[in-house]
Amino acid sequence: MTEYEIIADPKEYGIEALVDGLNSNPIDFPPEEREQWAREVGDFAHRINELGDKAKSLQSWLAGDAAIKSTPASLKTLKIQLFKINDALANSIDLVNRLECDIVPAITEKN
């Protein structure tokens, strides 16, 4: 079975002040914490799926044949909000890609 190591450097994420004073020696990730984190990541994945469903619904509505009326200000507001969502998603994808690189197979010494 492969062992993994999380090598995330707090300085690379701009959170070094949050971890100042913590020991830097490797520890085992406690099973109860892993289970809790796994549940939280599962909840996160569920919310992302819900966001995808809402985006597909909005796409269908915009691509549909029904007439849509709006003020120029409302259209601009919609566009700005969609840009904000897109930026947040792009930042999230960048962050998760960085985190994926920080979870690596552990190097174990063989005697």
C-alpha positions in Angstrom: 0.0 0.0 0.0 1.3 3.4 -0.9 1.9 5.9 1.8 1.4 9.6 1.1 2.9 12.8 2.6 1.4 16.3 2.5 4.2 18.7 1.7 2.2 21.9 1.5 4.4 24.9 2.5 2.4 27.5 4.4 4.6 30.2 2.9 3.5 29.3 -0.6 -0.1 29.8 0.4 0.4 33.0 2.4 -0.7 31.5 5.7 2.6 31.1 7.5 1.4 33.3 10.4 -1.3 30.7 11.1 1.1 27.9 11.6 4.0 29.8 13.4 5.2 27.8 16.4 3.8 24.5 15.2 6.2 21.6 15.1 7.6 20.8 11.7 8.3 17.1 12.4 6.1 14.7 10.4 3.2 13.1 12.2 0.6 10.5 11.3 -2.7 12.0 10.1 -5.1 10.8 12.8 -7.9 8.5 11.4 -10.7 10.5 13.0 -9.4 13.7 11.5 -9.0 12.0 8.1 -12.6 10.8 8.3 -13.9 14.3 9.2 -11.9 15.9 6.3 -13.1 13.2 3.9 -16.7 14.1 4.8 -16.0 17.8 4.4 -14.4 17.2 1.0 -17.5 15.1 0.0 -19.8 17.9 1.1 -17.7 20.3 -1.0 -17.9 18.0 -4.0 -21.7 17.8 -3.6 -21.9 21.6 -3.6 -19.8 21.8 -6.7 -22.2 19.3 -8.4 -25.1 21.6 -7.3 -23.4 24.6 -8.8 -22.9 22.6 -12.1 -26.6 21.8 -12.1 -27.5 25.4 -11.6 -25.1 26.5 -14.3 -26.6 24.0 -16.8 -30.1 25.2 -15.9 -29.1 28.9 -16.4 -27.4 27.9 -19.7 -30.6 26.2 -20.9 -32.7 29.2 -19.9 -30.4 31.7 -21.7 -30.2 29.4 -24.8 -34.0 28.9 -24.9 -36.6 30.4 -27.1 -38.5 32.4 -24.5 -38.2 36.2 -24.7 -36.2 37.8 -22.0 -36.5 41.4 -21.0 -34.1 43.4 -18.9 -32.7 46.8 -18.2 -29.1 47.5 -19.3 -28.2 47.8 -15.6 -29.6 44.4 -14.9 -27.7 42.8 -17.8 -24.5 44.5 -16.6 -25.1 43.2 -13.1 -25.7 39.6 -14.4 -22.5 39.8 -16.5 -20.4 41.1 -13.5 -21.8 38.4 -11.2 -21.0 35.7 -13.8 -17.4 37.1 -14.0 -17.1 36.9 -10.2 -18.3 33.3 -10.2 -15.9 32.4 -13.0 -13.0 34.1 -11.2 -13.8 32.3 -8.0 -13.9 29.0 -9.9 -10.6 29.7 -11.7 -8.9 30.5 -8.4 -10.4 27.4 -6.8 -9.1 25.2 -9.6 -5.6 26.8 -9.4 -5.6 26.2 -5.6 -6.7 22.6 -5.9 -4.1 21.9 -8.6 -1.4 23.3 -6.2 -2.7 21.2 -3.4 -2.7 18.1 -5.5 1.0 18.7 -6.2 1.6 18.9 -2.4 0.2 15.4 -1.8 2.9 13.0 -2.8 3.9 9.4 -2.3 6.0 9.2 0.9 9.7 8.3 0.5 10.4 5.5 3.0 13.9 4.5 3.8 14.6 0.8 3.6 17.3 -0.6 5.9 
